[in-house]
Amino acid sequence: MSTYDDASWHYGGDFPAELPGKNGATHTGMFLNWCIDKDLISDELKEDVPEEIEIVKRREITGAEFVMDAMDGKFSEHDLNTMGNSFAKDYYKDDTDFGNRFSSFADDYVNLFDTKAEENDYEYETFYHIEDTYENYDLMKQVIDYRFEEWKEYKRLN
């Protein structure tokens, strides 16, 4: 079973000491929150943590909080259904044909929030300083929605 991401990969090494470890899962949480919203999660995940999924759907916790609390900081193939995994393998993973032709999740994430920061005359100190908020998720959701439509055309699923 392939792991897409693990917060511990991020909060070691160069991770800013002043930030909570949860910030290592902000980006993952946004993608997984989107997968929950689109019902691209696995039946097993739905069975394992149904209450937590509902809490995310009600926006009572963020995707990053869900990743850290319900998934021990890890995001893997086990968490998505067939369609979700197919999309994640092309978009969430780095250096894929789809990502190279269109964009990857990480590139979209950085570009979106760099643009937001520039428009508001500030700069994020690091990738990990992007705020884990539903305001930011709603911005990222629009980008992922767009990429998902591109991906379905790329895969000839429409």
Buried (B, 14 or more C-beta within 10 A) or exposed (E): EEEBBBBBBBBEEEBBEEBEBBBBBBBBBBBBBBBBBBEBBBEEBBEBBEEBBEBBEEEEBBBBBBBBBBBEBBBBBBBBBEBBBBBBBBBBBEEBEBBEEBBBBBEBBBEBBBEBBEEEEEEBEEBBBBEBEEEBBEBBBEBBEEBBEBBEEBEEEE
